[in-house]
Amino acid sequence: MAAITASMVAELRAKTDAPMMECKRALTEAEGNMEKAEDLLRVKLGNKAGKAASRITAEGVVTSFIGGNAGSLLEVNCETDFVTKNDAFLALANAAAELIAKHNPSDVAALGALPYSQDSFGPTLEDVRKGLIGKIGENMSFRRFKYFTGTKLALYLHGTRIGVIVEYEGDETAAKDVAMHIAAMKPVALSSADVPAELVTRERGIAAAKAAEDAAQAAAAGKPVQSAEIVAKRVEGGVQKYLKEVSLFNQSFVKNDKQTVEQMLKSAGTTVKSFTLYVVGEGIEKKVDDFAAEVAAQVAAAKAAA
């Protein structure tokens, strides 16, 4: 049985907004697996448990460069928020985004090999990165990027933490509005049919588990239990609701919730071909120190030394 620490409970609570004891129970049942514990809470508490799941757990910036018919979107990570405001770090990130748009490197290693000099470091981007690590005293890395070419691009940067590029045909203003919408609503796909199969499977499992729990509670209370057919319809209804919530075209447009994004685009004579959304630190687990355990260990060490 994995040890459930106070820091683990605090991390799950921060992600889900669920009560502290519910977080502890979920982690215990999930044997310390954070993702499984999140799913268990969603079964028990519904969507409320997922509303804060996108909170960021790593530092860095998202930046972009668009020139001519080419563009880029790039995430650069660092250890602390303080460094994200450092001029040298920002210059490195912006230069890397421009290099991507101009040279279309195949991966991060190829990006680092491109010619670049800054702050007396060089002659490659990787040399500058290593030099700034020594100068600033903090690790930094190019995490991910995407190169775009041959299509119209609409960019929206929300500060330095969220970046969206939309590939489109039609009206520029409508495309930029969609990019802003994506930054706010964070869809995972253009349409319901494009939602990754693993996400649909996960959501169907959560809906089925929720239906089973409701049935068990009804039976325990002596209430009628719904038929298998009704339960199946409930599960499928929950999945379809989820698909609408996470697919761009089905979402209510943030500037006018009386119409969907698809309807807005149609009225503007605009077609969105694809979008790329980067959120700083998304999917990265940042180390969470167990402060209480650390203090207890220090006290124990002090007593032993005495």
Secondary structure, DSSP 8 states (H G I E B T S, - for coil): -----HHHHHHHHHHH---HHHHHHHHHHTTT-HHHHHHHHHHHHGGGGGTTTT---SEEEEEEEEETTEEEEEEEEES-GGGGG-HHHHHHHHHHHHHHHHH--SSHHHHHTSB--BTTB-SBHHHHHHHHHHHHTS-EEEEEEEEEESSEEEEEEETTTEEEEEEEES-HHHHHHHHHHHHHH--SBSSGGGS-HHHHHHHHHHHHHHHHHHHHHHHHTT-----HHHHHHHHHHHHHHHHHHHBGGGSEETTEEEEEHHHHHHHTT-EEEEEEEEETTTT-------HHHHHHHHHHHHHHH-
